[in-house]
Amino acid sequence: MVRIIRFKRRYLDLIIQGKKSITIRPADGRRYEQSLILTDGKRRVNTELIYVREDRLRNALRFYRQEGFNTPQELLNTLKSLYPGIRMSSRVNIIKFRPLNTDASK
């Protein structure tokens, strides 16, 4: 089975450029498959799931560089804009992936 994860265009660009290899999402009980498709609705990147770890947001912020950000605060601000109810104590999934293609087929 394949799981699809949607991204805003700029974040899929970071994945294609090799600057983003993790995504942090609120922990909501979803299961992630070994085969992932990352998409912005137009482009697709096939990836392999490396791991999914559940942790508190405050601990997950240490992955800011792997998320494609320059500072933990920049990552936090972005997550708060995407998920308005998220707090430092919120449980999140840290999803590590490896692109199998970066040509982002359309």
PyRosetta script that sets phi, psi and omega in degrees:
from pyrosetta import init, pose_from_sequence

init()
pose = pose_from_sequence("MVRIIRFKRRYLDLIIQGKKSITIRPADGRRYEQSLILTDGKRRVNTELIYVREDRLRNALRFYRQEGFNTPQELLNTLKSLYPGIRMSSRVNIIKFRPLNTDASK")
pose.set_psi(1, 150.4)
pose.set_omega(1, -178.1)
pose.set_phi(2, -117.7)
pose.set_psi(2, 138.2)
pose.set_omega(2, 177.0)
pose.set_phi(3, -107.9)
pose.set_psi(3, 137.0)
pose.set_omega(3, 179.0)
pose.set_phi(4, -105.8)
pose.set_psi(4, 132.0)
pose.set_omega(4, 176.0)
pose.set_phi(5, -120.9)
pose.set_psi(5, 127.1)
pose.set_omega(5, -178.9)
pose.set_phi(6, -92.6)
pose.set_psi(6, 142.5)
pose.set_omega(6, 178.5)
pose.set_phi(7, -132.4)
pose.set_psi(7, 153.8)
pose.set_omega(7, 167.7)
pose.set_phi(8, -68.7)
pose.set_psi(8, 153.5)
pose.set_omega(8, -175.2)
pose.set_phi(9, -52.1)
pose.set_psi(9, -45.9)
pose.set_omega(9, -175.9)
pose.set_phi(10, -63.3)
pose.set_psi(10, -30.9)
pose.set_omega(10, 179.8)
pose.set_phi(11, -78.4)
pose.set_psi(11, -35.0)
pose.set_omega(11, 174.1)
pose.set_phi(12, -65.6)
pose.set_psi(12, -35.6)
pose.set_omega(12, 174.9)
pose.set_phi(13, -57.6)
pose.set_psi(13, -43.2)
pose.set_omega(13, 179.0)
pose.set_phi(14, -63.2)
pose.set_psi(14, -36.8)
pose.set_omega(14, 177.2)
pose.set_phi(15, -65.0)
pose.set_psi(15, -46.7)
pose.set_omega(15, -179.8)
pose.set_phi(16, -62.0)
pose.set_psi(16, -36.1)
pose.set_omega(16, 179.4)
pose.set_phi(17, -78.2)
pose.set_psi(17, -5.9)
pose.set_omega(17, -179.6)
pose.set_phi(18, 80.6)
pose.set_psi(18, 14.8)
pose.set_omega(18, -178.2)
pose.set_phi(19, -96.7)
pose.set_psi(19, -8.3)
pose.set_omega(19, -177.4)
pose.set_phi(20, -133.0)
pose.set_psi(20, 121.3)
pose.set_omega(20, -179.5)
pose.set_phi(21, -130.1)
pose.set_psi(21, 6.7)
pose.set_omega(21, 179.0)
pose.set_phi(22, -139.0)
pose.set_psi(22, 149.0)
pose.set_omega(22, 168.3)
pose.set_phi(23, -131.3)
pose.set_psi(23, 142.1)
pose.set_omega(23, 179.0)
pose.set_phi(24, -111.6)
pose.set_psi(24, 123.4)
pose.set_omega(24, -177.8)
pose.set_phi(25, -131.2)
pose.set_psi(25, 150.2)
pose.set_omega(25, 175.1)
pose.set_phi(26, -56.3)
pose.set_psi(26, 137.0)
pose.set_omega(26, 177.6)
pose.set_phi(27, -73.6)
pose.set_psi(27, 116.1)
pose.set_omega(27, -176.0)
pose.set_phi(28, -132.5)
pose.set_psi(28, 16.8)
pose.set_omega(28, 177.4)
pose.set_phi(29, 86.8)
pose.set_psi(29, -2.1)
pose.set_omega(29, 179.1)
pose.set_phi(30, -65.8)
pose.set_psi(30, 147.4)
pose.set_omega(30, 175.9)
pose.set_phi(31, -102.3)
pose.set_psi(31, 144.6)
pose.set_omega(31, -180.0)
pose.set_phi(32, -116.2)
pose.set_psi(32, 135.7)
pose.set_omega(32, -177.1)
pose.set_phi(33, -90.8)
pose.set_psi(33, 163.0)
pose.set_omega(33, 178.9)
pose.set_phi(34, -61.0)
pose.set_psi(34, -35.9)
pose.set_omega(34, 177.3)
pose.set_phi(35, -98.6)
pose.set_psi(35, 123.7)
pose.set_omega(35, 178.8)
pose.set_phi(36, -120.8)
pose.set_psi(36, 144.9)
pose.set_omega(36, 169.4)
pose.set_phi(37, -115.9)
pose.set_psi(37, 123.2)
pose.set_omega(37, 177.0)
pose.set_phi(38, -102.1)
pose.set_psi(38, 132.4)
pose.set_omega(38, -174.5)
pose.set_phi(39, -145.0)
pose.set_psi(39, 153.9)
pose.set_omega(39, 170.3)
pose.set_phi(40, -109.7)
pose.set_psi(40, 12.3)
pose.set_omega(40, -179.2)
pose.set_phi(41, 98.9)
pose.set_psi(41, -20.1)
pose.set_omega(41, 178.6)
pose.set_phi(42, -119.6)
pose.set_psi(42, -41.6)
pose.set_omega(42, -179.1)
pose.set_phi(43, -108.5)
pose.set_psi(43, 155.2)
pose.set_omega(43, -179.7)
pose.set_phi(44, -132.4)
pose.set_psi(44, 138.4)
pose.set_omega(44, 173.7)
pose.set_phi(45, -124.5)
pose.set_psi(45, 119.4)
pose.set_omega(45, 176.1)
pose.set_phi(46, -78.6)
pose.set_psi(46, 133.2)
pose.set_omega(46, -179.0)
pose.set_phi(47, -137.1)
pose.set_psi(47, 164.0)
pose.set_omega(47, 174.7)
pose.set_phi(48, -109.6)
pose.set_psi(48, 132.5)
pose.set_omega(48, 177.0)
pose.set_phi(49, -73.9)
pose.set_psi(49, 126.3)
pose.set_omega(49, 176.5)
pose.set_phi(50, -91.2)
pose.set_psi(50, -49.8)
pose.set_omega(50, 175.2)
pose.set_phi(51, -164.3)
pose.set_psi(51, 162.1)
pose.set_omega(51, 169.7)
pose.set_phi(52, -129.1)
pose.set_psi(52, 124.8)
pose.set_omega(52, 177.3)
pose.set_phi(53, -124.4)
pose.set_psi(53, 138.0)
pose.set_omega(53, 175.7)
pose.set_phi(54, -99.1)
pose.set_psi(54, 136.0)
pose.set_omega(54, -179.2)
pose.set_phi(55, -157.0)
pose.set_psi(55, 177.6)
pose.set_omega(55, 173.6)
pose.set_phi(56, -80.8)
pose.set_psi(56, 148.8)
pose.set_omega(56, 179.9)
pose.set_phi(57, -55.8)
pose.set_psi(57, -42.3)
pose.set_omega(57, -177.8)
pose.set_phi(58, -55.7)
pose.set_psi(58, -33.1)
pose.set_omega(58, 178.8)
pose.set_phi(59, -82.9)
pose.set_psi(59, -31.2)
pose.set_omega(59, -177.5)
pose.set_phi(60, -71.4)
pose.set_psi(60, -21.5)
pose.set_omega(60, -177.9)
pose.set_phi(61, -62.2)
pose.set_psi(61, -17.4)
pose.set_omega(61, 179.1)
pose.set_phi(62, -67.0)
pose.set_psi(62, -13.8)
pose.set_omega(62, 179.1)
pose.set_phi(63, -89.9)
pose.set_psi(63, 18.1)
pose.set_omega(63, -173.9)
pose.set_phi(64, -56.1)
pose.set_psi(64, -38.4)
pose.set_omega(64, -179.7)
pose.set_phi(65, -67.8)
pose.set_psi(65, -40.9)
pose.set_omega(65, 178.7)
pose.set_phi(66, -69.4)
pose.set_psi(66, -18.6)
pose.set_omega(66, 175.8)
pose.set_phi(67, -85.1)
pose.set_psi(67, -8.3)
pose.set_omega(67, 178.5)
pose.set_phi(68, 92.5)
pose.set_psi(68, 18.6)
pose.set_omega(68, -178.7)
pose.set_phi(69, -110.1)
pose.set_psi(69, 160.5)
pose.set_omega(69, -179.0)
pose.set_phi(70, -88.2)
pose.set_psi(70, -25.2)
pose.set_omega(70, -178.8)
pose.set_phi(71, -143.4)
pose.set_psi(71, 157.3)
pose.set_omega(71, 174.6)
pose.set_phi(72, -61.7)
pose.set_psi(72, -34.8)
pose.set_omega(72, -179.7)
pose.set_phi(73, -65.4)
pose.set_psi(73, -38.3)
pose.set_omega(73, 177.4)
pose.set_phi(74, -61.7)
pose.set_psi(74, -43.7)
pose.set_omega(74, 176.8)
pose.set_phi(75, -63.1)
pose.set_psi(75, -45.7)
pose.set_omega(75, -179.7)
pose.set_phi(76, -59.7)
pose.set_psi(76, -45.8)
pose.set_omega(76, 179.7)
pose.set_phi(77, -60.4)
pose.set_psi(77, -40.5)
pose.set_omega(77, 179.4)
pose.set_phi(78, -66.3)
pose.set_psi(78, -45.3)
pose.set_omega(78, 179.5)
pose.set_phi(79, -62.5)
pose.set_psi(79, -38.3)
pose.set_omega(79, 178.3)
pose.set_phi(80, -66.4)
pose.set_psi(80, -33.3)
pose.set_omega(80, 178.3)
pose.set_phi(81, -73.4)
pose.set_psi(81, -34.0)
pose.set_omega(81, 179.4)
pose.set_phi(82, -79.3)
pose.set_psi(82, -35.7)
pose.set_omega(82, -176.6)
pose.set_phi(83, -129.4)
pose.set_psi(83, 82.0)
pose.set_omega(83, -172.1)
pose.set_phi(84, -53.4)
pose.set_psi(84, -27.8)
pose.set_omega(84, -178.2)
pose.set_phi(85, -88.1)
pose.set_psi(85, -0.1)
pose.set_omega(85, -175.1)
pose.set_phi(86, -70.9)
pose.set_psi(86, 142.0)
pose.set_omega(86, 179.7)
pose.set_phi(87, -131.4)
pose.set_psi(87, 164.9)
pose.set_omega(87, -179.6)
pose.set_phi(88, -58.1)
pose.set_psi(88, -29.3)
pose.set_omega(88, -179.5)
pose.set_phi(89, -88.4)
pose.set_psi(89, -3.0)
pose.set_omega(89, -179.2)
pose.set_phi(90, -64.2)
pose.set_psi(90, 145.4)
pose.set_omega(90, 174.8)
pose.set_phi(91, -82.5)
pose.set_psi(91, 133.3)
pose.set_omega(91, -179.6)
pose.set_phi(92, -131.9)
pose.set_psi(92, 157.4)
pose.set_omega(92, 170.3)
pose.set_phi(93, -98.0)
pose.set_psi(93, 131.0)
pose.set_omega(93, 173.2)
pose.set_phi(94, -102.4)
pose.set_psi(94, 112.2)
pose.set_omega(94, -172.9)
pose.set_phi(95, -110.1)
pose.set_psi(95, 111.9)
pose.set_omega(95, -179.8)
pose.set_phi(96, -99.7)
pose.set_psi(96, 133.0)
pose.set_omega(96, -177.9)
pose.set_phi(97, -138.7)
pose.set_psi(97, 163.2)
pose.set_omega(97, 176.6)
pose.set_phi(98, -129.7)
pose.set_psi(98, 118.4)
pose.set_omega(98, 178.6)
pose.set_phi(99, -62.2)
pose.set_psi(99, 138.0)
pose.set_omega(99, 175.5)
pose.set_phi(100, -96.9)
pose.set_psi(100, -20.9)
pose.set_omega(100, 174.3)
pose.set_phi(101, -145.0)
pose.set_psi(101, 146.8)
pose.set_omega(101, 176.5)
pose.set_phi(102, -124.4)
pose.set_psi(102, 16.4)
pose.set_omega(102, 177.0)
pose.set_phi(103, -82.3)
pose.set_psi(103, -8.1)
pose.set_omega(103, 176.6)
pose.set_phi(104, 47.0)
pose.set_psi(104, 66.4)
pose.set_omega(104, 179.9)
pose.set_phi(105, -55.4)
pose.set_psi(105, 144.2)
pose.set_omega(105, -176.1)
pose.set_phi(106, -96.7)
pose.dump_pdb("model.pdb")
